[in-house]
């Protein structure tokens, strides 16, 4: 084993075995619903990358009422800096992310999908964007320089159409609202999550709408992304919900729901 590997493994062991006592630089929030096949490899990917970074960090799995072994697998890891937020029922991905953001203690807070479709290493570019002045840095499959693999023609076509709907329906000025890899300052995460009303898969729309409404600086960062197998999204149903969410967000604006957030 090389010296670099020895140092990296020692850093991982320290993160695994000793609760972090320093103020946390970063919280990683992973929403999870029946992810027994993917959650442990995703945790391992973040642990391998971040343990050697020098950052003080924690990992939070926001369970969404899983009925498989997702929660027990994480608990069996028995890592000092991993927390599991257990939900008794399925409330939607947006609700799980909100609970994770509210529980996070880091100065920066990332939420990442459980499938590791965007590799953990891509967080470095998002952190750099926040350090350069952004309040919210979002992984983007549409930004120049993004590397997207294994995306079906159907999914590409639907995405292109939905982009136009989002642009005209909400005026959100980013090209990829739905990539599950977003980094927030703690202040932005708290304020946005406290105003959140959408609980389903299209919650990202509301998060970005709120970020723009509240005047936060958003950086769209090109990332690597692989369309991982095992998606739980029913495309037809989610399109309907997506459109309904746009209508709901617009109605919330008209009613002043976000005004005092």
Order of alpha helices (4+ residues) and beta strands (2+ residues): alpha-beta-alpha-beta-alpha-beta-alpha-beta-alpha-beta-beta-alpha-beta-alpha-alpha-beta-beta-alpha
